[in-house]
Amino acid sequence: MEAKFKIGETLIITNDPDESKRGKEVTVVDTFHFVRKSKVTESVVDLWEYKVEDGIKPIGWIPEYHLEALSK
């Protein structure tokens, strides 16, 4: 599975638990692919996370499902 977004791409935070981050325009500075297998539930967690910044300071790591591409 490939990353949905690339380093340098501008995105919008759409649905973060921290309401102060919602609606911010951010830039991807790093990506992380997280895969964890559980023997107990026989399931797999396959998740991309993106380290983002708002142009002034780093915001942190945000899961892919909280981000959308900026459409201009």
C-alpha positions in Angstrom: 0.0 0.0 0.0 1.4 3.4 -1.0 1.0 6.7 0.9 -2.0 8.7 -0.2 -0.1 12.0 0.2 3.5 12.9 -0.6 6.1 14.9 1.3 5.7 18.6 0.4 2.0 18.3 -0.4 -0.4 20.8 1.2 -3.4 19.3 3.0 -6.2 20.3 5.3 -6.9 18.7 8.7 -10.6 17.8 8.6 -11.5 15.7 11.6 -8.9 15.7 14.4 -9.9 15.1 18.0 -8.2 18.3 18.9 -10.6 20.9 17.6 -7.9 23.6 17.5 -6.2 21.7 14.6 -9.4 21.3 12.4 -9.4 23.4 9.3 -5.6 24.2 9.4 -3.7 24.2 6.1 -0.6 22.1 6.6 2.4 20.7 4.7 3.6 17.1 4.9 7.2 16.9 6.1 7.5 13.1 6.8 5.5 9.9 6.4 5.2 6.7 8.5 3.6 3.4 7.6 2.4 1.5 10.6 1.5 -2.2 10.4 0.6 -4.2 13.4 -0.7 -7.8 13.5 -2.7 -9.1 16.5 -2.6 -12.8 17.2 -5.5 -12.5 19.6 -8.1 -11.0 17.3 -6.3 -12.2 14.1 -6.6 -8.7 12.6 -4.1 -6.2 11.0 -3.8 -2.5 11.5 -2.4 -0.9 8.4 -2.2 2.9 8.8 -0.3 5.8 7.3 0.6 8.8 9.5 2.0 12.1 8.3 4.2 14.6 10.2 2.8 18.0 9.3 3.6 21.6 9.9 1.6 24.8 9.4 4.5 26.8 7.9 5.5 28.2 11.3 5.8 25.3 13.6 5.4 21.5 13.5 1.8 20.3 14.3 2.7 16.6 14.9 1.8 13.2 13.5 -1.8 13.1 12.0 -3.4 9.8 10.7 -4.4 9.7 7.0 -8.1 9.6 7.8 -7.9 13.1 9.4 -6.4 14.7 6.3 -7.7 15.8 2.9 -5.9 17.1 -0.2 -6.2 20.9 -0.6 -8.3 21.6 -3.7 -7.5 24.9 -5.3 
